[in-house]
Amino acid sequence: MNDNMPCEIQINRVEQNGIIYLVKKLEKVAYVIACKNEIAEIIIPTSINYETQKYNVISIFDGAFKNSKIISIEFSNDSKLQAIEKEAFSYLPIESIKIPSQVTRIGEGAFSHCKKIKRVEFASNSQLQIIEKEAFSESSIERILIPSQVTKIGEGAFNQCRKLREIEFSMNSKLQKIEQEAFYDISIESIRIPSSVIELGEGWCRDTPRLTKVRVDKKNKRFCCIKNEMIIGKTNKEQEIYDCLVFCVRDIKTITIPYNIKHICSSAFELCKKLQVINFEYKSKLETIHKRSFYMTSIRYIA
């Protein structure tokens, strides 16, 4: 055999039970890439058999089921699935789904625009690490429990999930980042920020008029909560002084802003429609007020 000859790429397209796969012979793995139009209910198997070999199903490709007629999705109990890629299930009329334990990433827009989906469950031993941009945006989710291994909730991940009233984090959460507008325009009334969080992106919970209860885990080194009314943070996690006002509960009427606050972050008081009086402590160090900080408030007096 000539050593300069290119290696044969051993990838085959396979259809089984109305699901279309790509199989990689060398790696012994399979990827879901599409389904037949008439399919309404599917079960994603742990593996498929092809030419006497077994191939573990490890990924659902970009747009694999987008705009299909599927109303029910199930996974084998011992699923080896690792990733649900971009827009894999977007626009489907499904009502619920349980994400297999070995999935580590839910891709951009994976379940976006699923107008009927109300319930998303994760296996108790979920290995999910990343929820990408707009993963569940404009869906009808009512409650979500974020698995403990998740480190990032991407930009707009749950934006405009207007029926979403409960967001919970596991007590041993490893979450580090909630990116910008991740919880934009949802209906939550309370939230607890885990100890591991080091970043709350711009407008991370913008347009949340019902959010009146906030807590930050006492072990968090970047953010803290004052009087259960406001979340303040540090520009640099290594510094001792909390110099950023990040968020204020939406039913506040009067607020006193600590003298050490240098920055009022984007949307910090947005939709605080009862807010009428703002006081600044003596020798205030305030330098910047970011966009939409006081949007839709009823301020009458500032001192």
Secondary structure, DSSP 4 states (H G I P E B T S, - for coil): --TTSPPP--EEEEEETTEEEEEETTTTEEEEEEE-TT--EEEE-SEEEETTEEEEEEEE-TTSSTT----EEEE-TT----EE-TTSSTT----EEEE-TT--EE-TTTTTT-TT--EEEE-TT----EE-TTTTTT----EEEE-TT--EE-TTTTTT-TT--EEEE-TT----EE-TTTTTT---SEEEE-TT--EE-TTTT-S-TT--EEEE-TT-SSEEEETTTEEEE-SSTTSSS--EEEEE-TT-SEEEE-TT--EE-TTTTTT-TT--EEEE-TT----EE-TTTTTT----EE-
